[in-house]
């Protein structure tokens, strides 16, 4: 797992946006539309991302827990958070 400060995270996302290195899909319905960018970053603890305008795009993020689940001897499932994914999306 990577451990980065939130300042470095925001800088990395901004650099990836500027270079066009993010995953892109065309989400248009017959017309010229902006591309939709999505990038996932994995961390050991929950991190913050950038929410707001970046050029012509509006970016937002989600913090998603990565869980590891096991079934106990009595048949119940027990889950534990083992890391976090920061999902950055811009449209």
N, C-alpha and C positions, 0 to 999 in steps of 0.2 A: 504494500500500500504506500502511496505517496503521502508525504506530509508537507504541505505548503501553506503559507500564510494567505489570508484572503486578499491581500494586496497583490501578491504574485498571481493568484488565481484570476483576478480581474484583469491584470495585465496580460496574462496568457490568452484569455478569451478575447480581449481587444485585439491582440496581435493576430490571432487566428482569423478573426473577422476581417481585419485589414488585408490579410494575405489571401483570403478566399479559401483557406484550407479546411473549412468546415464542410460536413456532409450537406449536400444541397438537393432539394427536390423542387420541381416546378409544380406549384399548386394553383394553377389557373384553370378557368373554365371557358376556354375559347378566346381569351384575350391576353394581352401582355400584362403579366403580373410580376410582382416581386418574388424572389426565391425565398424559401423557408429554410433556415439553418438550424441544425440541432447538433449539439456536441455533449458527450458525457465525460465527466471527470470522476475518478474514484479516490476516496480519502478514508482515513481511519476514523475521523471524527466529522460531524456535520460542519460544512463550510457555507459561506455566503457568496452569492454571485452578484452580477450586475443586473439591475432592473431599471430600464429607462431607454432613452433614445441613444442610438449609436449611428450617426449619419442619418440615412433615410429609413433605418430599421428600428423597430421597437424590440428590445430584448427583455426576457424574463427568465426566471430559473425555478427549478423544483429541487428540494432536498429529499431524496428517496433512500430509505434504509435498505441495506443488504442483509437479509436474514438467513440464518442457518437453522433448520428445523430438524428435530429428532423425535421419534416415537418412543415414549416411555414403555416400561414393562406392562403397565396397566392399560395401554392402548391410547393414552392421551398424547397429543402433540405438544411439544415444548419448543418455542422459537427464541433465538437470541440474535440481537443485532451484532454483526461482525464487521460492518463498515458502512460507508455512505457513498451514494452517487449524487453528484451535482449535475443536473441536466439543464443546460443552457439552450434556449430556443430564441431565435430572432426572426421576425417577419416584417 
